[in-house]
Amino acid sequence: MNTKHIFVSALDINEQLPFVIKKGKNLQESFKEHDLAKKELDKFIKILEKNFKEELSYIGMDVIGEKSYERFMFKGSGFLEAMIEAPVALNAHFPDKKRAVKFCAALKKTLEKVLPKGPSKEMFIESIQVQSEQDLSLSVEKWDIMRDIRE
């Protein structure tokens, strides 16, 4: 059985998204920042649901290493995961291209609404595209390298 894997990735290098978590100075500050980021992520998901015209169900959070993964399941098929530490990475996975294309358009529309104006916004939105399993994906290793460069 050969399964297709189509995905849409977005990497917020410039930390424009409202739900980015930056390193806190202490544990209490880190928890406070995570709670605030989670509330902002929930607002973002509500706008995304409206633009995608489909519900997303929260399926949980994992912490792997220094990364927090917030995961959502689409009502139709596919899932979305968000790594909310800087730099934020959004990865949506689908079994078919048609759904990925629809999601990509909804994500871009959502970002148009929530991101601050400026050239970084346009570059970020233009960088988002539908990719297949043959394309290079955003792996945890690539994310770590980008985060290290950023610091």
Secondary structure, DSSP 8 states (H G I E B T S, - for coil): -----EEEEEEETT--STT-B---SSHHHHHHHHHHHHHHHHHHHHHHHHHHTS-EEEEEEEEETTEEEEEEEESSS-EEEEE-BSSEEEEEEESSHHHHHHHHHHHHHHHHHHS-SSHHHHHHHHH--EEETTS----HHHHHHHHHHH-
